[in-house]
Amino acid sequence: MKIGSQEYAKVKDRIKAFREDNPKGKIDTSFTQLPDGTMVLKAVVTKEDGASATGQALGKLDKDKAFEKLESIAVGRALALLGYLASGEIASSDEMEEYLEYQQNKKMKAITTLKDCKTIEELKTAFMALGKGMMADVDVIKEKNILKDTLK
């Protein structure tokens, strides 16, 4: 899967390649729940020759299949560290899709925050509180400028 200029493999394709090379290889997963409810999923992939790698994923169980997605991300990262369909990228397409969804949600939350402002001063304060990443986002800047003109 291509995202931007980078190619990312699907975890299922990494697993398939691993199983073809290592029919008796092992993929072990475990998890730990942190006090705030965040889950840490850990995957250890061991090839038949004994070489192994560990991948981890961190997240909240706030969506359908969240646990399974975190487990897939951890397995995908471990397989990439062993060289399976990594092409220089450790992240999988599954992980990148999750990240893009997170970024989109973050952007929508930022725009909603800006739209709730009633004065130019509130807009300025809210915009500055978004942080560098959101302050540089083209869509957020566009919305801020529209609101700025509206509030004048």
Protein Blocks (a to p, Z undefined) as FASTA:
>chain_A
ZZhjbccddfklmmmmmmmmmmmbccdddddddfkopacdddddddfkopacdddddddd
fbghklmmmmmmmmmmmmmmnopaknopabdfklmmmmmmmmmmmmmmmmmmmmmpcbfk
lmmmmmmmnojklmmpmklmmmmmmmmmmmZZ
